[in-house]
Amino acid sequence: FFAAITLAFFPIFTANLGGFLMAYLVVFGISLVFTLLMQLLVVTILLCWAVPILAFAFYAYLYPLSAALYGEAYRVGLDKLALKKAAEPPAARKKAR
């Protein structure tokens, strides 16, 4: 099972490596800023009650956002892979099969 997923995903991942890395960095950066904000709220005793509420709302927003970013990177990788295969000469496509 793992080999099938790895072999099918690897060409798409390498076709759009920059897109996947950018999606990861955006999600990581947003999470880092939120974590620092939550630490500031915990330090203030009066606002520490808001941490669970804000964390729930934030992660409920972050999960669909990250799914959209990774989905976009995956779609662009598929498109780049299709363009790469279409640009190959027909003789090279027959040998690759």
mmCIF file of the C-alpha atoms, coordinates in Angstrom:
data_MODEL
# 
_entry.id   MODEL 
# 
loop_
_atom_site.group_PDB 
_atom_site.id 
_atom_site.type_symbol 
_atom_site.label_atom_id 
_atom_site.label_alt_id 
_atom_site.label_comp_id 
_atom_site.label_asym_id 
_atom_site.label_entity_id 
_atom_site.label_seq_id 
_atom_site.pdbx_PDB_ins_code 
_atom_site.Cartn_x 
_atom_site.Cartn_y 
_atom_site.Cartn_z 
_atom_site.occupancy 
_atom_site.B_iso_or_equiv 
_atom_site.pdbx_formal_charge 
_atom_site.auth_seq_id 
_atom_site.auth_comp_id 
_atom_site.auth_asym_id 
_atom_site.auth_atom_id 
_atom_site.pdbx_PDB_model_num 
ATOM 1  C CA . PHE A 1 1  ? 0.000   0.000  0.000   1.00 0.00 ? 1  PHE A CA 1 
ATOM 2  C CA . PHE A 1 2  ? 2.752   2.458  0.948   1.00 0.00 ? 2  PHE A CA 1 
ATOM 3  C CA . ALA A 1 3  ? 4.708   1.703  -2.220  1.00 0.00 ? 3  ALA A CA 1 
ATOM 4  C CA . ALA A 1 4  ? 1.678   2.408  -4.405  1.00 0.00 ? 4  ALA A CA 1 
ATOM 5  C CA . ILE A 1 5  ? 1.063   5.775  -2.781  1.00 0.00 ? 5  ILE A CA 1 
ATOM 6  C CA . THR A 1 6  ? 4.742   6.722  -2.874  1.00 0.00 ? 6  THR A CA 1 
ATOM 7  C CA . LEU A 1 7  ? 5.232   5.782  -6.508  1.00 0.00 ? 7  LEU A CA 1 
ATOM 8  C CA . ALA A 1 8  ? 2.060   7.565  -7.641  1.00 0.00 ? 8  ALA A CA 1 
ATOM 9  C CA . PHE A 1 9  ? 2.680   10.742 -5.648  1.00 0.00 ? 9  PHE A CA 1 
ATOM 10 C CA . PHE A 1 10 ? 6.422   11.174 -6.145  1.00 0.00 ? 10 PHE A CA 1 
ATOM 11 C CA . PRO A 1 11 ? 6.331   12.361 -9.803  1.00 0.00 ? 11 PRO A CA 1 
ATOM 12 C CA . ILE A 1 12 ? 3.596   14.882 -8.953  1.00 0.00 ? 12 ILE A CA 1 
ATOM 13 C CA . PHE A 1 13 ? 5.534   16.076 -5.918  1.00 0.00 ? 13 PHE A CA 1 
ATOM 14 C CA . THR A 1 14 ? 8.755   16.545 -7.872  1.00 0.00 ? 14 THR A CA 1 
ATOM 15 C CA . ALA A 1 15 ? 6.939   18.294 -10.741 1.00 0.00 ? 15 ALA A CA 1 
ATOM 16 C CA . ASN A 1 16 ? 5.787   21.048 -8.356  1.00 0.00 ? 16 ASN A CA 1 
ATOM 17 C CA . LEU A 1 17 ? 8.257   20.899 -5.499  1.00 0.00 ? 17 LEU A CA 1 
ATOM 18 C CA . GLY A 1 18 ? 8.256   24.677 -5.090  1.00 0.00 ? 18 GLY A CA 1 
ATOM 19 C CA . GLY A 1 19 ? 4.467   24.763 -4.783  1.00 0.00 ? 19 GLY A CA 1 
ATOM 20 C CA . PHE A 1 20 ? 4.434   22.126 -2.060  1.00 0.00 ? 20 PHE A CA 1 
ATOM 21 C CA . LEU A 1 21 ? 7.222   23.862 -0.173  1.00 0.00 ? 21 LEU A CA 1 
ATOM 22 C CA . MET A 1 22 ? 5.449   27.220 -0.441  1.00 0.00 ? 22 MET A CA 1 
ATOM 23 C CA . ALA A 1 23 ? 2.203   25.692 0.857   1.00 0.00 ? 23 ALA A CA 1 
ATOM 24 C CA . TYR A 1 24 ? 4.109   24.161 3.772   1.00 0.00 ? 24 TYR A CA 1 
ATOM 25 C CA . LEU A 1 25 ? 5.853   27.436 4.578   1.00 0.00 ? 25 LEU A CA 1 
ATOM 26 C CA . VAL A 1 26 ? 2.593   29.409 4.490   1.00 0.00 ? 26 VAL A CA 1 
ATOM 27 C CA . VAL A 1 27 ? 0.837   26.961 6.834   1.00 0.00 ? 27 VAL A CA 1 
ATOM 28 C CA . PHE A 1 28 ? 3.899   26.793 9.095   1.00 0.00 ? 28 PHE A CA 1 
ATOM 29 C CA . GLY A 1 29 ? 4.207   30.585 9.216   1.00 0.00 ? 29 GLY A CA 1 
ATOM 30 C CA . ILE A 1 30 ? 0.544   31.102 10.063  1.00 0.00 ? 30 ILE A CA 1 
ATOM 31 C CA . SER A 1 31 ? 0.775   28.445 12.782  1.00 0.00 ? 31 SER A CA 1 
ATOM 32 C CA . LEU A 1 32 ? 3.903   30.020 14.212  1.00 0.00 ? 32 LEU A CA 1 
ATOM 33 C CA . VAL A 1 33 ? 2.316   33.469 14.446  1.00 0.00 ? 33 VAL A CA 1 
ATOM 34 C CA . PHE A 1 34 ? -0.789  31.998 16.071  1.00 0.00 ? 34 PHE A CA 1 
ATOM 35 C CA . THR A 1 35 ? 1.298   30.034 18.573  1.00 0.00 ? 35 THR A CA 1 
ATOM 36 C CA . LEU A 1 36 ? 3.171   33.165 19.607  1.00 0.00 ? 36 LEU A CA 1 
ATOM 37 C CA . LEU A 1 37 ? -0.121  35.005 20.010  1.00 0.00 ? 37 LEU A CA 1 
ATOM 38 C CA . MET A 1 38 ? -1.495  32.203 22.174  1.00 0.00 ? 38 MET A CA 1 
ATOM 39 C CA . GLN A 1 39 ? 1.604   32.307 24.367  1.00 0.00 ? 39 GLN A CA 1 
ATOM 40 C CA . LEU A 1 40 ? 1.030   36.008 24.951  1.00 0.00 ? 40 LEU A CA 1 
ATOM 41 C CA . LEU A 1 41 ? -2.576  35.339 25.909  1.00 0.00 ? 41 LEU A CA 1 
ATOM 42 C CA . VAL A 1 42 ? -1.576  32.605 28.350  1.00 0.00 ? 42 VAL A CA 1 
ATOM 43 C CA . VAL A 1 43 ? 0.907   34.928 30.052  1.00 0.00 ? 43 VAL A CA 1 
ATOM 44 C CA . THR A 1 44 ? -1.857  37.426 30.765  1.00 0.00 ? 44 THR A CA 1 
ATOM 45 C CA . ILE A 1 45 ? -3.895  35.671 33.402  1.00 0.00 ? 45 ILE A CA 1 
ATOM 46 C CA . LEU A 1 46 ? -7.006  37.674 32.535  1.00 0.00 ? 46 LEU A CA 1 
ATOM 47 C CA . LEU A 1 47 ? -7.061  36.496 28.890  1.00 0.00 ? 47 LEU A CA 1 
ATOM 48 C CA . CYS A 1 48 ? -6.016  32.866 29.317  1.00 0.00 ? 48 CYS A CA 1 
ATOM 49 C CA . TRP A 1 49 ? -9.683  31.829 29.234  1.00 0.00 ? 49 TRP A CA 1 
ATOM 50 C CA . ALA A 1 50 ? -9.780  32.813 25.555  1.00 0.00 ? 50 ALA A CA 1 
ATOM 51 C CA . VAL A 1 51 ? -7.016  30.414 24.482  1.00 0.00 ? 51 VAL A CA 1 
ATOM 52 C CA . PRO A 1 52 ? -9.182  27.276 24.034  1.00 0.00 ? 52 PRO A CA 1 
ATOM 53 C CA . ILE A 1 53 ? -11.884 29.206 22.213  1.00 0.00 ? 53 ILE A CA 1 
ATOM 54 C CA . LEU A 1 54 ? -9.451  30.941 19.873  1.00 0.00 ? 54 LEU A CA 1 
ATOM 55 C CA . ALA A 1 55 ? -7.460  27.761 19.297  1.00 0.00 ? 55 ALA A CA 1 
ATOM 56 C CA . PHE A 1 56 ? -10.571 25.875 18.259  1.00 0.00 ? 56 PHE A CA 1 
ATOM 57 C CA . ALA A 1 57 ? -11.620 28.629 15.867  1.00 0.00 ? 57 ALA A CA 1 
ATOM 58 C CA . PHE A 1 58 ? -8.121  29.001 14.451  1.00 0.00 ? 58 PHE A CA 1 
ATOM 59 C CA . TYR A 1 59 ? -7.578  25.319 13.752  1.00 0.00 ? 59 TYR A CA 1 
ATOM 60 C CA . ALA A 1 60 ? -11.070 24.971 12.329  1.00 0.00 ? 60 ALA A CA 1 
ATOM 61 C CA . TYR A 1 61 ? -9.972  27.635 9.829   1.00 0.00 ? 61 TYR A CA 1 
ATOM 62 C CA . LEU A 1 62 ? -6.401  26.374 9.303   1.00 0.00 ? 62 LEU A CA 1 
ATOM 63 C CA . TYR A 1 63 ? -7.287  22.802 8.336   1.00 0.00 ? 63 TYR A CA 1 
ATOM 64 C CA . PRO A 1 64 ? -9.417  23.723 5.287   1.00 0.00 ? 64 PRO A CA 1 
ATOM 65 C CA . LEU A 1 65 ? -6.907  26.431 4.366   1.00 0.00 ? 65 LEU A CA 1 
ATOM 66 C CA . SER A 1 66 ? -4.000  23.989 4.384   1.00 0.00 ? 66 SER A CA 1 
ATOM 67 C CA . ALA A 1 67 ? -6.046  21.428 2.460   1.00 0.00 ? 67 ALA A CA 1 
ATOM 68 C CA . ALA A 1 68 ? -6.768  24.040 -0.203  1.00 0.00 ? 68 ALA A CA 1 
ATOM 69 C CA . LEU A 1 69 ? -3.106  25.051 -0.432  1.00 0.00 ? 69 LEU A CA 1 
ATOM 70 C CA . TYR A 1 70 ? -1.857  21.478 -0.727  1.00 0.00 ? 70 TYR A CA 1 
ATOM 71 C CA . GLY A 1 71 ? -4.671  20.647 -3.154  1.00 0.00 ? 71 GLY A CA 1 
ATOM 72 C CA . GLU A 1 72 ? -3.675  23.573 -5.353  1.00 0.00 ? 72 GLU A CA 1 
ATOM 73 C CA . ALA A 1 73 ? -0.043  22.453 -5.286  1.00 0.00 ? 73 ALA A CA 1 
ATOM 74 C CA . TYR A 1 74 ? -1.142  18.917 -6.214  1.00 0.00 ? 74 TYR A CA 1 
ATOM 75 C CA . ARG A 1 75 ? -3.279  20.160 -9.111  1.00 0.00 ? 75 ARG A CA 1 
ATOM 76 C CA . VAL A 1 76 ? -0.463  22.323 -10.463 1.00 0.00 ? 76 VAL A CA 1 
ATOM 77 C CA . GLY A 1 77 ? 1.889   19.338 -10.146 1.00 0.00 ? 77 GLY A CA 1 
ATOM 78 C CA . LEU A 1 78 ? -0.529  17.215 -12.173 1.00 0.00 ? 78 LEU A CA 1 
ATOM 79 C CA . ASP A 1 79 ? -0.748  19.934 -14.822 1.00 0.00 ? 79 ASP A CA 1 
ATOM 80 C CA . LYS A 1 80 ? 3.032   20.281 -15.033 1.00 0.00 ? 80 LYS A CA 1 
ATOM 81 C CA . LEU A 1 81 ? 3.420   16.518 -15.274 1.00 0.00 ? 81 LEU A CA 1 
ATOM 82 C CA . ALA A 1 82 ? 0.841   16.349 -18.067 1.00 0.00 ? 82 ALA A CA 1 
ATOM 83 C CA . LEU A 1 83 ? 2.606   19.152 -19.966 1.00 0.00 ? 83 LEU A CA 1 
ATOM 84 C CA . LYS A 1 84 ? 5.930   17.402 -19.523 1.00 0.00 ? 84 LYS A CA 1 
ATOM 85 C CA . LYS A 1 85 ? 4.547   14.136 -20.881 1.00 0.00 ? 85 LYS A CA 1 
ATOM 86 C CA . ALA A 1 86 ? 2.829   15.912 -23.778 1.00 0.00 ? 86 ALA A CA 1 
ATOM 87 C CA . ALA A 1 87 ? 6.094   17.628 -24.736 1.00 0.00 ? 87 ALA A CA 1 
ATOM 88 C CA . GLU A 1 88 ? 7.962   14.320 -25.027 1.00 0.00 ? 88 GLU A CA 1 
ATOM 89 C CA . PRO A 1 89 ? 8.404   12.960 -28.537 1.00 0.00 ? 89 PRO A CA 1 
ATOM 90 C CA . PRO A 1 90 ? 6.153   9.972  -29.346 1.00 0.00 ? 90 PRO A CA 1 
ATOM 91 C CA . ALA A 1 91 ? 9.136   7.598  -29.529 1.00 0.00 ? 91 ALA A CA 1 
ATOM 92 C CA . ALA A 1 92 ? 10.174  8.457  -25.985 1.00 0.00 ? 92 ALA A CA 1 
ATOM 93 C CA . ARG A 1 93 ? 6.627   7.909  -24.722 1.00 0.00 ? 93 ARG A CA 1 
ATOM 94 C CA . LYS A 1 94 ? 6.533   4.411  -26.235 1.00 0.00 ? 94 LYS A CA 1 
ATOM 95 C CA . LYS A 1 95 ? 9.864   3.485  -24.609 1.00 0.00 ? 95 LYS A CA 1 
ATOM 96 C CA . ALA A 1 96 ? 8.710   4.746  -21.214 1.00 0.00 ? 96 ALA A CA 1 
ATOM 97 C CA . ARG A 1 97 ? 5.709   2.422  -21.184 1.00 0.00 ? 97 ARG A CA 1 
# 
